[in-house]
């Protein structure tokens, strides 16, 4: 199965893909847009995409793309993110001036960066790609990524486990273009926008509360071109197909639009 | 009045400070942490801090710091963000390889960056600082910031209004260490964490809905060290002091903790 990931071989998205698919044929993509395009044009069967990290919060771009592309979530998985600092062999961190990684990884290492104020952070498209490019002459002196990526690209590991807190997990969704019926009981992910009237969100959440559903996550993103209006994202635990239909039908009474992102088996544990 | 901003002279935070305070004595700070420290040690009377952008969404770090520092919001203002590309005079964008700016500004220019795939984005602490540092020999070839900052630092403006959508506004809060009584009627900003039980968020929002309050924003951030738990941030329009007390008292029935960020005059218009 061809699985698009954002990032390069050795990225945490590759680990997520390995947890979800038996022997995936990884299609590395430079941007999230490229990964969604690979789904659409059929060069990938599945995209495995990060949506949330326990230290950095929502991975915002995928949320926007999931809504605008109308793709379907068919599975989720959690990855424990352990970050290393890599340099070219023989180099030290004290002589480094720049350090590159994916912006979400940089957000997970605020304390490390504060302790090394001489390092300027360079935002790259990927953790693993920042290590590979450093080894191939890119203009930065250090990079942050997985130990696996350091090994793959022959970089020296000069510091390990530099994330701000060890409970550092990223949640990934497996996305495809066609919907699936989903498991008997599973997590339901919805996106919706509401009429701009008082208590609209309370009414929408009442749809879930009336049925004693466990709202495991509620998030929002701005609607571009409509200042101070938002698209909401809700995840509900343990929903069967009938209940999902009922919830969506009732939610539509409060909403301008409702999108079913998917109903899928919830990941177990906390990603460790 | 000494006003701490994150960023340098010419940053959009300076414009926000000018909108809020008559002839502010600006205290430029490298990081949000530094701006909050300036408040705490008395080297600033006020900090003017961005919390939300209509294209990029929540400015996440300040939200975390507002909750952890227990500071008080006393005013808000909206700034229309217009972004320029600056180079050193005589240089062109086609010969540039790297372009620097604040990560939130980079998020507002995704379409521009996609049209210029040869440019690697470099994350800096500030829009204006990225222009100044470029002019003083920093290792990047172009920078994104305000036209004001280009003029202040003698940089050439090679492209204007590069943001993805013209309805690009940033909302700023004025923060101080001591609370103020607030206006007769104003916006109320709260932070709260909830007991992990079904319908907890619906119950909390019921506190607002029962009083026909207009929830202008609901946002959340992860609790570091407690995977998949969140702190919520709510803004409510047109609340007087008595109603604020009543809402907080009732919200405490649902919440592990409730923090009043502040009650202040709502900004008018959309920031244009």
Interface residues (C-beta under 8 A of the other chain):
Chain A: X31 X33 X52 X53 X54 X55 X56 X57 X60 X98 X103 X106 X107 X114 X120 X121 X122 X123 X124 X139 X164 X165 X167 X169 X198 X199 X201 X202 X203 X205 X206 X208 X209 X212 X213 X214 X215 X216 X217 X218 X219 X220 X221 X222 X224 X225 X226 X227 X228 X230 X270 X271
Chain B: X31 X33 X52 X53 X54 X55 X56 X57 X60 X98 X103 X106 X107 X114 X120 X121 X122 X123 X124 X139 X164 X165 X167 X169 X198 X199 X201 X202 X203 X205 X206 X208 X209 X212 X213 X214 X215 X216 X217 X218 X219 X220 X221 X222 X224 X225 X226 X227 X228 X230 X270 X271
